[in-house]
Amino acid sequence: MKGFTHIIPKRADVLSSFGQTSAPSISCRFGVLVWNIHKAKRGSWASDFQHLIAGKDLVLLQEAFLRPAMLDMLQQTSHLRWDLAAGFTRRLNAIDVGVMTGCRAKPRDLFFLRSPVHEPLVRLPKMAIGTRYGLENCDRELLVLNVHAINFVRINKFKRQMRQLEKVLDSHDGPILLGGDFNTWLASRTHFLKEMTSNLHLDLATFCPDRRSRYFGQALDHVFVRGLKIISASCHYEIRSSDHQPIELVLEGDGANG
């Protein structure tokens, strides 16, 4: 689909990958970063990003904007492989924009979910990228679902995208990490997301103090897990290079059988 400023890629062109893996599987205890990087617009983003990803095993980014400078930086992170699901491509300079997951290990499975509805005016979908990895001391795969939720639409359309995620999560027999920018700026959205994830037996990561980015008093970014222990969860409230605060976690496989 073509617009004046963008192209929505064909399904065969949504996914792209680059970078090298540094491990055959994810360690039993692993570090995670979840961050909407706001298209890396602000000048201090590069130094903040390099600092935040140091030592991380998994990095979930939303609003990844693959301009040449950002692509060069990502390719210099020698310990991570990057997988992108492009929601759209800017016609000017053919720059892909979407959700991107970086990991020390190569995914055993890679897929995307394009929202069944588009945002108004811009007529663009939102994306989720799914990856499955081997996890040390676990005989089942870890599913990682990195989400950017639909915005500026009524609750019924938000629910349609969440139901799309729910089907994938419900069918996975093993540990799960669900995270990203859910655009839960209305209490009705927050309530539905928490109810859905509770029904799936997912645990919500909590923060103390909780300084995640908020709108109308509602946190926008969330992380849910199943079959994983949350060792620590923190929010980098001092970071100002995006309109979202980065979330950092340490997780551990919950037993040898996941």
C-alpha positions in Angstrom: 0.0 0.0 0.0 1.4 3.4 -0.9 0.8 6.8 0.6 2.2 10.2 -0.1 5.1 9.8 2.4 5.2 6.1 3.1 4.8 2.6 1.8 3.3 -0.3 3.8 5.6 -3.2 2.8 4.3 -6.5 1.3 4.4 -9.4 3.8 7.5 -10.8 2.2 9.3 -7.5 2.8 8.4 -6.9 6.4 11.2 -8.8 8.2 14.9 -8.0 8.0 17.8 -9.1 10.1 21.4 -8.1 10.6 24.2 -8.5 13.1 25.9 -11.5 14.6 24.9 -13.7 17.6 27.3 -14.4 20.4 25.7 -17.4 22.1 23.7 -20.5 21.0 21.0 -19.8 23.6 19.9 -17.3 26.2 21.5 -17.7 29.6 19.3 -18.9 32.4 19.6 -15.4 34.0 19.4 -12.6 31.4 19.2 -8.9 31.2 16.4 -7.1 29.2 15.9 -3.6 27.9 12.5 -2.4 26.7 12.4 1.1 25.1 10.3 3.1 22.6 13.2 5.1 21.2 11.0 7.8 19.5 12.7 7.2 16.2 16.0 8.2 17.7 15.2 11.9 17.1 17.1 13.5 20.0 20.8 14.2 19.9 21.8 12.3 23.0 20.1 9.1 21.9 23.3 7.4 20.6 25.3 7.7 23.8 22.3 6.7 26.0 21.6 3.7 23.7 25.2 2.4 23.9 25.2 2.7 27.7 21.8 1.0 28.1 22.4 -2.0 25.8 25.8 -2.9 27.4 25.6 -6.4 28.9 22.0 -6.9 27.7 20.9 -10.3 26.4 17.6 -9.1 25.0 16.6 -5.6 23.7 13.1 -4.8 22.7 12.8 -1.5 20.7 9.7 0.3 19.4 9.8 3.1 16.8 13.0 1.8 15.5 14.0 4.2 12.6 16.7 2.7 10.4 18.4 5.8 9.1 22.0 5.1 8.1 23.5 6.5 11.4 21.3 4.2 13.5 21.9 1.2 11.3 25.7 1.8 11.6 25.4 1.9 15.4 23.4 -1.3 15.6 25.8 -3.1 13.4 28.6 -2.2 15.8 26.9 -4.0 18.7 28.9 -7.1 18.1 27.1 -9.2 20.7 23.6 -8.8 19.3 21.6 -9.9 16.3 18.8 -7.6 15.3 15.4 -8.5 13.8 13.1 -5.8 12.5 9.4 -5.9 11.6 8.7 -2.8 9.5 5.3 -1.2 9.9 6.1 1.2 7.0 8.9 2.5 4.9 9.4 6.2 4.4 9.4 7.0 0.7 12.1 9.5 1.2 15.4 7.6 1.5 13.5 4.3 1.9 13.9 4.1 5.7 12.1 1.3 7.5 10.3 2.0 10.7 8.9 -0.6 13.1 9.6 -2.8 16.1 13.0 -4.5 16.5 14.4 -7.2 18.8 18.1 -7.7 19.5 19.4 -10.9 21.1 22.6 -12.7 21.8 21.1 -15.8 20.4 19.7 -16.6 17.0 15.9 -17.0 17.0 14.7 -20.5 16.3 11.5 -18.9 15.0 10.8 -15.4 13.7 7.4 -13.9 12.8 5.4 -10.7 12.8 1.9 -9.6 13.6 0.5 -6.6 11.7 -2.4 -4.9 13.5 -5.7 -5.7 11.8 -6.7 -2.0 12.0 -4.9 1.1 11.0 -4.5 4.4 12.8 -6.6 7.3 11.5 -5.2 10.0 9.3 -1.8 8.4 8.7 -3.5 5.1 7.8 -0.7 3.0 9.2 -0.7 -0.3 11.1 1.1 -1.1 14.3 3.4 -4.1 14.6 4.5 -6.8 16.9 7.6 -9.0 16.3 7.8 -12.5 17.7 10.9 -14.5 18.3 11.5 -17.9 19.9 14.9 -18.8 21.5 16.6 -21.6 23.3 16.9 -21.0 27.0 19.6 -22.6 29.1 18.4 -25.4 31.4 14.9 -25.3 29.8 13.5 -27.9 27.5 11.0 -25.5 26.0 11.5 -22.4 23.9 11.2 -18.8 25.2 8.7 -16.8 23.3 9.4 -13.1 23.1 6.7 -10.8 21.8 7.7 -7.2 21.2 4.7 -5.0 20.8 3.8 -1.5 19.7 0.0 -1.1 20.2 -2.5 0.7 18.0 -3.2 4.3 19.0 -5.9 7.0 18.5 -8.6 4.4 17.9 -11.6 3.3 19.9 -11.3 0.5 22.5 -12.9 -2.1 20.3 -10.1 -1.7 17.7 -7.4 -1.8 20.4 -9.0 -5.1 21.6 -8.8 -6.5 18.1 -5.0 -6.1 18.1 -4.7 -7.5 21.7 -6.8 -10.5 20.7 -4.4 -11.1 17.8 -1.5 -11.3 20.4 -3.6 -13.4 22.7 -3.9 -16.2 20.2 -0.1 -16.5 19.8 0.5 -16.3 23.6 -2.2 -18.8 24.4 -0.8 -21.4 21.9 2.8 -21.2 23.3 3.8 -24.0 25.7 6.7 -22.5 27.5 8.2 -19.4 29.0 7.0 -16.0 27.7 8.2 -12.4 27.7 5.6 -9.9 26.5 6.8 -6.3 26.4 6.6 -3.0 24.7 4.6 0.2 24.2 1.0 -0.7 24.7 -0.3 2.9 24.4 -2.5 2.3 27.5 -3.2 6.0 28.1 -6.9 5.2 28.9 -7.9 3.3 31.9 -10.1 1.1 29.8 -7.1 0.0 27.7 -5.1 -0.7 30.8 -7.9 -2.7 32.4 -8.4 -4.9 29.3 -4.7 -5.6 28.9 -4.3 -6.6 32.5 -7.4 -8.8 32.4 -6.2 -10.5 29.2 -2.7 -11.2 30.5 -4.1 -12.4 33.8 -6.3 -14.9 32.0 -3.1 -16.1 30.2 -1.3 -16.5 33.6 1.2 -13.8 32.8 2.8 -11.8 35.7 3.1 -8.1 35.4 6.5 -6.5 36.2 6.2 -3.8 38.8 8.5 -0.9 39.5 9.3 0.9 42.8 9.5 3.8 42.3 7.3 3.6 39.2 8.5 6.4 36.9 7.5 4.9 33.6 6.2 7.3 30.9 2.5 8.2 31.5 -0.3 10.0 29.8 -3.5 10.9 31.6 -1.9 9.2 34.6 -1.7 5.8 32.8 1.6 4.0 32.2 2.3 3.3 28.5 5.0 0.6 28.6 4.6 -2.8 30.2 6.4 -6.1 30.6 4.6 -9.4 31.4 6.2 -12.8 31.9 5.3 -16.4 32.4 7.6 -19.2 33.4 10.2 -16.6 34.3 11.2 -15.1 37.6 11.6 -11.3 37.8 14.8 -10.7 39.7 14.8 -7.0 39.3 12.8 -4.3 37.4 13.8 -0.6 37.1 13.0 2.5 35.1 15.7 4.9 33.8 13.8 8.1 34.7 17.0 10.1 34.1 17.1 9.4 30.4 15.7 12.2 28.2 16.6 11.1 24.7 13.1 9.7 24.1 9.6 10.5 25.1 9.5 7.1 26.8 11.6 6.0 29.7 13.7 2.9 29.2 12.7 -0.2 31.2 15.4 -2.6 32.4 14.9 -6.1 33.9 16.8 -9.1 35.0 14.9 -12.3 34.5 15.6 -16.0 35.3 14.2 -19.2 33.9 11.8 -20.6 36.4 13.0 -24.2 36.7 14.8 -26.6 34.3 11.6 -27.5 32.5 10.4 -23.9 31.8 
